[in-house]
Amino acid sequence: MRIGVDCDGVLTDMSAYICKYGEIFFQRKPTNLAGYGTREIFGCSADEDIRFGLRYFFTYCKRWPPRSGAVDVLNRLRQKGHKLYEITARKFVTQKNPLGLYSRHMFRTWVKENGFQFEDIYFCEEEHAPEDKLSGCRKYAVDIMIDDKPDVALYLANQGIKVLLFDTLYNQGI
């Protein structure tokens, strides 16, 4: 099989990162553990979300560990002959400037340092993640896409892509 794999929320526990560093940054407990992203989890403003991101984004990109077992599961799939493609929407990675170049470098370094092996990496714009991920799925002719985000999963499914929805608190309603 040709398998597309999202990163943030699938290979990493992005909500745990937001909770851990959000408690430090906002100096309070999360208000909605079933929320998606900083604004929903902490009930913060857009400006506060931006300030949080400026403070901790690079910590997440460089040092946040993969989910327990993620590397082993994907490596076993590769050993069985499946082709794995990383299809991810992340801040800045599609920009054609030094920040975009650095963001893509950080991601590729994180993938390599953590032992993931992909045939290729397809970077998507966050704002257009569903459409961009569909383009990635079609480019690699994936048989199935593993994703966590409800709007992405539903969009892909409605476009005929089989989706394995990674189980999280924020996607229980679909």
CYANA upper distance limits for C-alpha pairs under 8 A (distance plus 0.5 A):
  1 MET  CA     81 GLY  CA      8.29
  1 MET  CA     82 HIS  CA      5.44
  1 MET  CA     83 LYS  CA      6.77
  1 MET  CA    142 VAL  CA      7.98
  1 MET  CA    143 ASP  CA      6.53
  1 MET  CA    144 ILE  CA      8.45
  2 ARG  CA     82 HIS  CA      6.48
  2 ARG  CA     83 LYS  CA      5.25
  2 ARG  CA     84 LEU  CA      6.57
  2 ARG  CA     85 TYR  CA      8.02
  2 ARG  CA    140 TYR  CA      8.01
  2 ARG  CA    141 ALA  CA      7.47
  2 ARG  CA    142 VAL  CA      5.13
  2 ARG  CA    143 ASP  CA      5.75
  2 ARG  CA    144 ILE  CA      7.43
  3 ILE  CA     82 HIS  CA      7.69
  3 ILE  CA     83 LYS  CA      6.58
  3 ILE  CA     84 LEU  CA      5.44
  3 ILE  CA     85 TYR  CA      6.59
  3 ILE  CA    142 VAL  CA      5.85
  3 ILE  CA    143 ASP  CA      6.49
  3 ILE  CA    144 ILE  CA      5.75
  3 ILE  CA    145 MET  CA      6.34
  3 ILE  CA    146 ILE  CA      8.00
  4 GLY  CA     84 LEU  CA      6.51
  4 GLY  CA     85 TYR  CA      5.26
  4 GLY  CA     86 GLU  CA      6.32
  4 GLY  CA     87 ILE  CA      6.54
  4 GLY  CA    137 CYS  CA      7.14
  4 GLY  CA    142 VAL  CA      6.48
  4 GLY  CA    143 ASP  CA      8.41
  4 GLY  CA    144 ILE  CA      6.72
  4 GLY  CA    145 MET  CA      4.90
  4 GLY  CA    146 ILE  CA      6.56
  5 VAL  CA     10 VAL  CA      8.24
  5 VAL  CA     84 LEU  CA      7.58
  5 VAL  CA     85 TYR  CA      6.55
  5 VAL  CA     86 GLU  CA      5.42
  5 VAL  CA     87 ILE  CA      6.22
  5 VAL  CA     88 THR  CA      8.10
  5 VAL  CA    145 MET  CA      6.35
  5 VAL  CA    146 ILE  CA      5.39
  5 VAL  CA    147 ASP  CA      7.10
  6 ASP  CA     10 VAL  CA      6.47
  6 ASP  CA     11 LEU  CA      7.56
  6 ASP  CA     86 GLU  CA      6.51
  6 ASP  CA     87 ILE  CA      5.77
  6 ASP  CA     88 THR  CA      5.56
  6 ASP  CA     89 ALA  CA      8.41
  6 ASP  CA    145 MET  CA      8.23
  6 ASP  CA    146 ILE  CA      6.58
  6 ASP  CA    147 ASP  CA      5.80
  6 ASP  CA    148 ASP  CA      8.21
  7 CYS  CA     11 LEU  CA      5.24
  7 CYS  CA     12 THR  CA      6.80
  7 CYS  CA     86 GLU  CA      7.71
  7 CYS  CA     87 ILE  CA      8.00
  7 CYS  CA     88 THR  CA      6.35
  8 ASP  CA     12 THR  CA      5.85
  8 ASP  CA     13 ASP  CA      7.51
  8 ASP  CA     14 MET  CA      6.35
  8 ASP  CA     88 THR  CA      8.00
  8 ASP  CA     90 ARG  CA      8.37
  9 GLY  CA     13 ASP  CA      5.61
  9 GLY  CA     14 MET  CA      5.54
  9 GLY  CA     15 SER  CA      7.72
  9 GLY  CA    147 ASP  CA      8.25
  9 GLY  CA    148 ASP  CA      6.46
  9 GLY  CA    149 LYS  CA      8.28
 10 VAL  CA     67 ARG  CA      8.21
 10 VAL  CA    146 ILE  CA      8.08
 10 VAL  CA    147 ASP  CA      6.90
 10 VAL  CA    148 ASP  CA      6.66
 10 VAL  CA    166 PHE  CA      6.82
 11 LEU  CA     66 PRO  CA      5.94
 11 LEU  CA     67 ARG  CA      6.10
 11 LEU  CA     70 ALA  CA      6.47
 12 THR  CA     64 TRP  CA      8.07
 12 THR  CA     65 PRO  CA      7.16
 12 THR  CA     66 PRO  CA      5.12
 12 THR  CA     67 ARG  CA      5.46
 13 ASP  CA     17 TYR  CA      7.13
 13 ASP  CA     66 PRO  CA      7.77
 13 ASP  CA     67 ARG  CA      6.54
 14 MET  CA     18 ILE  CA      6.74
 15 SER  CA     19 CYS  CA      6.59
 15 SER  CA     33 LEU  CA      8.45
 15 SER  CA     36 TYR  CA      7.89
 15 SER  CA     37 GLY  CA      7.54
 16 ALA  CA     20 LYS  CA      6.52
 17 TYR  CA     21 TYR  CA      6.61
 17 TYR  CA     22 GLY  CA      8.36
 17 TYR  CA     60 TYR  CA      7.77
 17 TYR  CA     64 TRP  CA      7.88
 18 ILE  CA     22 GLY  CA      5.77
 18 ILE  CA     37 GLY  CA      7.80
 18 ILE  CA     38 THR  CA      6.71
 18 ILE  CA     41 ILE  CA      8.36
 19 CYS  CA     23 GLU  CA      6.47
 19 CYS  CA     29 LYS  CA      8.25
 19 CYS  CA     30 PRO  CA      6.92
 19 CYS  CA     41 ILE  CA      8.09
 20 LYS  CA     24 ILE  CA      7.45
 21 TYR  CA     25 PHE  CA      6.59
 21 TYR  CA     56 TYR  CA      7.86
 22 GLY  CA     26 PHE  CA      6.11
 22 GLY  CA     27 GLN  CA      7.97
 22 GLY  CA     28 ARG  CA      8.34
 22 GLY  CA     29 LYS  CA      8.47
 22 GLY  CA     30 PRO  CA      8.08
 22 GLY  CA     38 THR  CA      8.08
 22 GLY  CA     42 PHE  CA      7.94
 22 GLY  CA     52 PHE  CA      7.94
 23 GLU  CA     27 GLN  CA      5.57
 23 GLU  CA     28 ARG  CA      5.66
 23 GLU  CA     29 LYS  CA      6.03
 23 GLU  CA     30 PRO  CA      7.49
 24 ILE  CA     28 ARG  CA      7.96
 25 PHE  CA     52 PHE  CA      7.28
 29 LYS  CA     42 PHE  CA      8.13
 30 PRO  CA     41 ILE  CA      6.12
 30 PRO  CA     42 PHE  CA      5.33
 30 PRO  CA     43 GLY  CA      8.46
 31 THR  CA     41 ILE  CA      6.39
 31 THR  CA     42 PHE  CA      5.78
 31 THR  CA     43 GLY  CA      7.07
 32 ASN  CA     40 GLU  CA      7.02
 32 ASN  CA     41 ILE  CA      5.12
 32 ASN  CA     42 PHE  CA      7.04
 32 ASN  CA     43 GLY  CA      8.12
 33 LEU  CA     41 ILE  CA      6.17
 33 LEU  CA    169 LEU  CA      7.81
 34 ALA  CA     41 ILE  CA      7.55
 34 ALA  CA    169 LEU  CA      5.28
 34 ALA  CA    170 TYR  CA      5.13
 35 GLY  CA     40 GLU  CA      5.23
 35 GLY  CA     41 ILE  CA      5.23
 35 GLY  CA    169 LEU  CA      8.03
 35 GLY  CA    170 TYR  CA      5.91
 36 TYR  CA     40 GLU  CA      6.16
 36 TYR  CA     41 ILE  CA      6.89
 36 TYR  CA    170 TYR  CA      6.30
 37 GLY  CA     41 ILE  CA      6.57
 38 THR  CA     42 PHE  CA      6.26
 38 THR  CA     43 GLY  CA      7.95
 38 THR  CA     44 CYS  CA      7.68
 38 THR  CA     49 ASP  CA      6.71
 39 ARG  CA     43 GLY  CA      5.51
 39 ARG  CA     44 CYS  CA      5.37
 39 ARG  CA     45 SER  CA      6.95
 39 ARG  CA     46 ALA  CA      7.52
 39 ARG  CA     49 ASP  CA      6.72
 40 GLU  CA     44 CYS  CA      7.80
 44 CYS  CA     48 GLU  CA      6.47
 44 CYS  CA     49 ASP  CA      7.03
 45 SER  CA     49 ASP  CA      6.70
 46 ALA  CA     50 ILE  CA      6.77
 47 ASP  CA     51 ARG  CA      6.78
 48 GLU  CA     52 PHE  CA      6.56
 49 ASP  CA     53 GLY  CA      6.64
 50 ILE  CA     54 LEU  CA      6.64
 51 ARG  CA     55 ARG  CA      6.75
 52 PHE  CA     56 TYR  CA      6.63
 52 PHE  CA     57 PHE  CA      8.26
 53 GLY  CA     57 PHE  CA      5.37
 54 LEU  CA     58 PHE  CA      8.49
 56 TYR  CA     60 TYR  CA      6.89
 57 PHE  CA     61 CYS  CA      6.77
 58 PHE  CA     62 LYS  CA      6.42
 59 THR  CA     63 ARG  CA      6.00
 59 THR  CA     64 TRP  CA      7.29
 60 TYR  CA     64 TRP  CA      5.30
 61 CYS  CA    106 MET  CA      7.02
 61 CYS  CA    107 PHE  CA      7.16
 61 CYS  CA    110 TRP  CA      7.78
 62 LYS  CA    106 MET  CA      6.91
 62 LYS  CA    107 PHE  CA      8.21
 62 LYS  CA    110 TRP  CA      6.70
 63 ARG  CA    110 TRP  CA      8.39
 65 PRO  CA    114 ASN  CA      8.34
 66 PRO  CA     70 ALA  CA      7.03
 66 PRO  CA     71 VAL  CA      8.05
 66 PRO  CA    114 ASN  CA      7.87
 69 GLY  CA     73 VAL  CA      6.56
 70 ALA  CA     74 LEU  CA      6.74
 71 VAL  CA     75 ASN  CA      6.49
 71 VAL  CA    114 ASN  CA      7.95
 71 VAL  CA    115 GLY  CA      6.97
 71 VAL  CA    116 PHE  CA      6.33
 72 ASP  CA     76 ARG  CA      6.59
 73 VAL  CA     77 LEU  CA      6.87
 74 LEU  CA     78 ARG  CA      6.80
 74 LEU  CA     84 LEU  CA      8.34
 74 LEU  CA    116 PHE  CA      7.94
 75 ASN  CA     79 GLN  CA      6.66
 75 ASN  CA    116 PHE  CA      7.78
 75 ASN  CA    117 GLN  CA      7.82
 76 ARG  CA     80 LYS  CA      6.81
 77 LEU  CA     81 GLY  CA      7.21
 77 LEU  CA     82 HIS  CA      6.11
 77 LEU  CA     83 LYS  CA      8.48
 78 ARG  CA     82 HIS  CA      5.42
 78 ARG  CA     83 LYS  CA      6.72
 78 ARG  CA     84 LEU  CA      7.54
 83 LYS  CA    118 PHE  CA      7.99
 83 LYS  CA    119 GLU  CA      7.06
 84 LEU  CA    117 GLN  CA      8.12
 84 LEU  CA    118 PHE  CA      5.61
 84 LEU  CA    119 GLU  CA      6.31
 84 LEU  CA    120 ASP  CA      8.24
 85 TYR  CA    118 PHE  CA      5.78
 85 TYR  CA    119 GLU  CA      6.06
 85 TYR  CA    120 ASP  CA      5.88
 85 TYR  CA    121 ILE  CA      6.50
 85 TYR  CA    122 TYR  CA      8.04
 85 TYR  CA    140 TYR  CA      7.99
 86 GLU  CA    118 PHE  CA      6.79
 86 GLU  CA    119 GLU  CA      8.46
 86 GLU  CA    120 ASP  CA      6.92
 86 GLU  CA    121 ILE  CA      5.16
 86 GLU  CA    122 TYR  CA      6.58
 87 ILE  CA    121 ILE  CA      6.50
 87 ILE  CA    122 TYR  CA      5.24
 87 ILE  CA    123 PHE  CA      6.66
 87 ILE  CA    124 CYS  CA      7.70
 87 ILE  CA    133 LYS  CA      6.90
 87 ILE  CA    136 GLY  CA      6.84
 87 ILE  CA    137 CYS  CA      8.19
 88 THR  CA    121 ILE  CA      8.25
 88 THR  CA    122 TYR  CA      6.89
 88 THR  CA    123 PHE  CA      5.86
 88 THR  CA    124 CYS  CA      6.22
 88 THR  CA    133 LYS  CA      7.81
 89 ALA  CA     93 VAL  CA      8.24
 89 ALA  CA    123 PHE  CA      6.45
 89 ALA  CA    124 CYS  CA      4.81
 89 ALA  CA    125 GLU  CA      5.90
 89 ALA  CA    126 GLU  CA      5.44
 89 ALA  CA    129 ALA  CA      6.32
 89 ALA  CA    133 LYS  CA      8.21
 90 ARG  CA    123 PHE  CA      7.99
 90 ARG  CA    124 CYS  CA      7.34
 90 ARG  CA    125 GLU  CA      7.15
 90 ARG  CA    126 GLU  CA      6.19
 91 LYS  CA    103 SER  CA      8.38
 91 LYS  CA    125 GLU  CA      7.75
 91 LYS  CA    126 GLU  CA      6.76
 92 PHE  CA     99 LEU  CA      7.08
 92 PHE  CA    100 GLY  CA      5.49
 92 PHE  CA    103 SER  CA      6.76
 92 PHE  CA    125 GLU  CA      8.17
 93 VAL  CA     99 LEU  CA      8.37
 93 VAL  CA    100 GLY  CA      5.19
 93 VAL  CA    101 LEU  CA      7.56
 93 VAL  CA    103 SER  CA      5.86
 93 VAL  CA    104 ARG  CA      5.84
 93 VAL  CA    123 PHE  CA      6.80
 93 VAL  CA    124 CYS  CA      7.76
 93 VAL  CA    125 GLU  CA      7.66
 94 THR  CA    100 GLY  CA      6.50
 94 THR  CA    123 PHE  CA      6.86
 94 THR  CA    124 CYS  CA      6.85
 94 THR  CA    125 GLU  CA      6.25
 95 GLN  CA     99 LEU  CA      7.64
 95 GLN  CA    100 GLY  CA      5.00
 95 GLN  CA    101 LEU  CA      8.02
 96 LYS  CA    100 GLY  CA      6.30
 96 LYS  CA    101 LEU  CA      7.59
 97 ASN  CA    101 LEU  CA      6.76
 98 PRO  CA    102 TYR  CA      6.50
 99 LEU  CA    103 SER  CA      6.51
100 GLY  CA    104 ARG  CA      6.68
101 LEU  CA    105 HIS  CA      6.67
102 TYR  CA    106 MET  CA      6.57
103 SER  CA    107 PHE  CA      6.76
104 ARG  CA    108 ARG  CA      6.69
105 HIS  CA    109 THR  CA      6.52
106 MET  CA    110 TRP  CA      6.59
107 PHE  CA    111 VAL  CA      6.69
108 ARG  CA    112 LYS  CA      6.72
109 THR  CA    113 GLU  CA      6.45
110 TRP  CA    114 ASN  CA      6.56
111 VAL  CA    115 GLY  CA      6.91
111 VAL  CA    116 PHE  CA      5.80
111 VAL  CA    117 GLN  CA      7.94
112 LYS  CA    116 PHE  CA      6.41
112 LYS  CA    117 GLN  CA      7.76
122 TYR  CA    136 GLY  CA      6.61
124 CYS  CA    128 HIS  CA      7.95
124 CYS  CA    129 ALA  CA      6.45
124 CYS  CA    132 ASP  CA      5.85
124 CYS  CA    133 LYS  CA      6.90
125 GLU  CA    129 ALA  CA      6.14
125 GLU  CA    132 ASP  CA      7.23
128 HIS  CA    132 ASP  CA      6.40
129 ALA  CA    133 LYS  CA      6.21
129 ALA  CA    152 VAL  CA      7.32
130 PRO  CA    134 LEU  CA      6.70
130 PRO  CA    151 ASP  CA      7.55
130 PRO  CA    152 VAL  CA      5.12
130 PRO  CA    153 ALA  CA      8.34
130 PRO  CA    155 TYR  CA      6.62
130 PRO  CA    156 LEU  CA      7.36
131 GLU  CA    135 SER  CA      6.90
131 GLU  CA    155 TYR  CA      8.45
132 ASP  CA    136 GLY  CA      6.86
133 LYS  CA    137 CYS  CA      6.58
133 LYS  CA    152 VAL  CA      8.30
133 LYS  CA    156 LEU  CA      8.39
134 LEU  CA    138 ARG  CA      6.63
134 LEU  CA    156 LEU  CA      6.67
134 LEU  CA    159 GLN  CA      8.43
134 LEU  CA    161 ILE  CA      8.50
135 SER  CA    139 LYS  CA      6.48
136 GLY  CA    140 TYR  CA      6.79
137 CYS  CA    141 ALA  CA      6.21
137 CYS  CA    142 VAL  CA      5.77
137 CYS  CA    145 MET  CA      7.82
137 CYS  CA    161 ILE  CA      8.24
138 ARG  CA    142 VAL  CA      7.17
142 VAL  CA    161 ILE  CA      8.49
143 ASP  CA    161 ILE  CA      7.82
143 ASP  CA    162 LYS  CA      7.18
144 ILE  CA    161 ILE  CA      6.98
144 ILE  CA    162 LYS  CA      5.27
144 ILE  CA    163 VAL  CA      5.97
144 ILE  CA    164 LEU  CA      7.39
145 MET  CA    161 ILE  CA      7.70
145 MET  CA    162 LYS  CA      6.83
145 MET  CA    163 VAL  CA      5.31
145 MET  CA    164 LEU  CA      6.59
146 ILE  CA    163 VAL  CA      6.31
146 ILE  CA    164 LEU  CA      5.25
146 ILE  CA    165 LEU  CA      6.50
146 ILE  CA    166 PHE  CA      7.04
147 ASP  CA    152 VAL  CA      7.93
147 ASP  CA    153 ALA  CA      6.78
147 ASP  CA    163 VAL  CA      7.53
147 ASP  CA    164 LEU  CA      7.03
147 ASP  CA    165 LEU  CA      5.90
147 ASP  CA    166 PHE  CA      6.27
148 ASP  CA    152 VAL  CA      8.37
148 ASP  CA    153 ALA  CA      7.50
148 ASP  CA    165 LEU  CA      5.95
148 ASP  CA    166 PHE  CA      5.31
148 ASP  CA    167 ASP  CA      7.39
148 ASP  CA    168 THR  CA      7.49
148 ASP  CA    171 ASN  CA      7.54
149 LYS  CA    153 ALA  CA      6.59
149 LYS  CA    165 LEU  CA      8.48
149 LYS  CA    171 ASN  CA      7.27
150 PRO  CA    154 LEU  CA      6.55
150 PRO  CA    171 ASN  CA      6.20
150 PRO  CA    174 ILE  CA      7.48
151 ASP  CA    155 TYR  CA      6.52
152 VAL  CA    156 LEU  CA      6.59
153 ALA  CA    157 ALA  CA      6.57
153 ALA  CA    163 VAL  CA      6.74
153 ALA  CA    165 LEU  CA      7.27
154 LEU  CA    158 ASN  CA      6.52
155 TYR  CA    159 GLN  CA      6.81
156 LEU  CA    160 GLY  CA      6.99
156 LEU  CA    161 ILE  CA      5.71
156 LEU  CA    162 LYS  CA      7.91
156 LEU  CA    163 VAL  CA      7.62
157 ALA  CA    161 ILE  CA      5.40
157 ALA  CA    162 LYS  CA      6.28
157 ALA  CA    163 VAL  CA      6.68
167 ASP  CA    171 ASN  CA      7.48
167 ASP  CA    172 GLN  CA      7.96
168 THR  CA    172 GLN  CA      7.32
